[in-house]
Amino acid sequence: MRKSILSLFIILLVGMNVKSQTFLTEDFSTFLDSITPPLASGWKNVDSTSPPNGQIWRFDNPEPRNIPAPFIGRFAIIDSDWYGSGSSQYTYLTSPSFNASTATVVKLEFDHSLISFSSDSATVEVFNGAFWTTVVDYTGQSFGTWNAPQVRHASIDISSIAAGISSVQVRFKYKGTFDYWWAIDNVQIFQPQPADIAMISVDSLINGCSLDSIPISATAVNAGTSTNTSFTMNYR
């Protein structure tokens, strides 16, 4: 982040949030069909209703919903409200398999917009090659309102299930009956660097320009696996 104080430009330089190893990344930009993932992507859009009714995840934002950034372009959405009154959904959006056999830490991150109503459920599950485990349950939560939705960034440590496993999958499971929606974008699964400090914001700077010391207050996040009690912040 850069701020100008008269002629003085201050740039904070802390780690770039680099991943040690990336297993999967998906922003759905190549999902050009409304419901069928590209074959090469390895993703599966599964209808688990009995009998199947075709009311599954979509990639064309059919309503459309005005979901704010970082949702840009195409993304995955299960829109129970759009499917209409009396309609029910039971669907999974399942990732391709990835190999985390050499990993000691595995993180799952994604952006999502969730508006709940009455009977819907939204969970994230991870497969360890033998069975599925729920890692987070968002049932009953809403981020904003249907006419003013908000986005949340999820960061989930799935190491206890995925680390050391050669065939891992993640899936987004939704059940609903004329409820609202759950939208997913910018999915990443990775092993973070042990030391990985990322700058979020510059919180306070003095006004004016001085050749003396300039106090700076900033916020950083530790995206790595090691505990950090201090770090060096450079500026110019």
N, C-alpha and C positions, 0 to 999 in steps of 0.2 A: 504494500500500500504506500502511496506517495502523497504527501501534503506539502503545500507551498506556504512558507511564512515569509512574506515580502520576497526577497531574492533568494531565500534559503530553501533548498529542497532536502528533505530528510527521507531517507529510504532505509527501512528496517530490513535487515537481511538475516533471516533464520532459516532453518531447513526447508526444503521444498516438498515435504510430505511424500518422499519417494518410497515406493513399495520394494521390498527385498525380492519378492517373487509374486507375480500376478498369475492367478489360475484362471480367472474368468473376468471379462468385462463386457457389458452389454448396455447400449443406449437405445436399442430398438430402431435405429435409423434405417436399417436395411429391411425392416419388416413391412414390406410394401403391400402385402395382401391384408385384408381386413381381419382375418382370423387365423390364417395358416402361417406359422413361422417359416422362414427360409430353411430348406433342408440342410444347408451347410451350417446353420447356426447350432443345430442340435437341440434346440428348445422344443418342448412339447406343450400343446394346448389341449388339456384333457377335460372331457365332459364326463362327470361321474354321476349325473342324474340317472334315474332308472324309471323308464327307458330314457336314453339320451334325447335332449331337446334342442341341442345346438346353441344353448345360451352360455357362452364361454367368454374367455378373455378376448378383447379386441385391440387392434393396433391403429385404428382410424378415428378414435375419439368421436363416436357417432352422434352424441347429443348436439353440439360438442360442449365439453366442460372447459371453463376458463381457469385453468390451473396455472398459477404463477411460476416463474423461474425458480429452480433450474430446469423445469419441464419445458423443453423446446422441441418442436417438430413432433415426431412420432414417439409414442410410449405405449405401455401396456395398461389397459383399463378393463375392469369388469364392472359394468354399469347396470346394476339391478333395476334402477329406476327407468332407464331407457328401454329395458326389455318389457316393461309395462305391468299393469295390475294383473294379479293372479299368476304371474310367472315366477318360477323358482330356479335358482342356480346352485350348482355344486360343481366347482371347477378348480383345476390345478393348472398353474403355469410352472412347468418343470424345466430346470436348467439341464444342459448337457453334463455328462460325467466329467470330473476332473481328478487329476492325480495329486494328492497332497501327502504322499508317502514319506517325503523328505522334510516335511514342514513340522515345526514344533508349535507354531502359533498360526491360526487361521482366522482372519477377520472377514465378515460379510458386511458390506455397506450398500445402501441404496437410498434414493429419494422416493417419498411416497405421499400421496394425498388420499386421506380416508375420511369419508363422511358416513357415519352409521345412522341407522334409523331405529328399527325395533327388533328384528329377528336375525340380522346378519352376523356372521363371524368371519374373522380374518386372522390367519395364523401363518407363520413361517416355519417350515420343517426342513430338517437336514437328514440325508440318507448316508449311512456309514458302510454301505455295501451289504447290509443284512436287514436293517429295519429303519423306519422313519422316526425321528424325534422332533417334537415341537420345541423350538428354541425361543419363540416369542409369540404372545397372544395379544392381538390388538382389538379383540372383540369388545364392542361397546364404546370404542374411542372415536372421537371426531376431531379433525384438525380444521378449525374454522367452522363455517356453515356452508350449506349447499350453494348459496349465492355469493359467498365470499370465502372460498376454500383457501387453506394454507398448506404449505409443504413442510414435511419433517424429514430430516436426514437421520437414517438409522445406521448405527454402528454396533454390530453384534459379534462377540467373541464366540466362535463355534469350534474352538480348539479341542474341547473335550470330546467332540464327536468326530471332527474331520481330520485333525492332525495325525499323521502317520498312516492314513488310509489311502489306498490306491484308487478307489472308485467312489467318489463323493458326488452327491447331487443336492441341490437346493430347490425347494418348490414353495410357491405362494398359493395358499389354499383359501378359497372363499365360498361361503354359503350365504344365500340370501333369498328373500321372497319380497319383491317390490320394495326394496330398500334403496340405498343410494349407491355409492361406488367406492372402489379401491383402485388407485392408479399407482403404477410402479415405473421408475425410470432410473437410469445410471447405476446399474447393478455392478458391483465389483467384489471379487473374492481374492484375497491376497494374504501373503505373510509379510507383516510390516518389518521395517528396519528396527533393530534393537534400540537405537537412539534416533528419534525422529520428532523434532520439535517443529511445529508449524505455526507461523504468526497468523492470528485472526484479525486483529484490529489495533490501530493506534488510538488510545483512549484519551490522552490529554497531552497537549503541547502548550508551551507558553507563547504569548503573543509577542511579536517583535523579533528583532534580529540582534544577536549578541555574539561576541567572540568568546565569551565565558562559557562555562558549563551550562548545558540546556537540559533541564529535567524532562524525561519522557516516561509516560505510563502507557503500557501496551498489554494486550492479552494474547497468550499463546496456548496451544493445546499440544499435549504429548500423544502423538499417534503411534509411538513405538512401543516396544515390549518391556523396556527397562525403566525403572524409576529414575526421574531426573529432578534434582533439588535445586539446580541452578543452571544457567546457560548464558553465553555471551551474546549480546545484541549489538550489532555494528550499524552505524549510520553515517551518512555523509550529506 
